[in-house]
Amino acid sequence: MKVRVYVRLKAGVLDVQGKAIEGSLKSVGHDNVSNLRVGKVIEFDLESETKEKAKNEVENLCDKLFTNPVIEDFEITFL
């Protein structure tokens, strides 16, 4: 099955990259953009017997490899 994981900084964590992009947008005339946040998308294929086992395995990957659980949240989507 195809898996998509969205990784974002937790609310309240300063998004330096987002602030830099927001500043760049404002400097080229896009003053209507605010609160820009940057994240990442990780997509992969996973072989698993059941969706529940797949979910558990992907959560484990997120906790150990894909995210820093102190400052990032993740959302899993099965396609």
Protein Blocks (a to p, Z undefined) as FASTA:
>chain_A
ZZdddddddehiacfklmmmmmmmmmnopambghiacddddddddddfbfklmmmmmmmm
mmmmmpcfklpccddddZZ
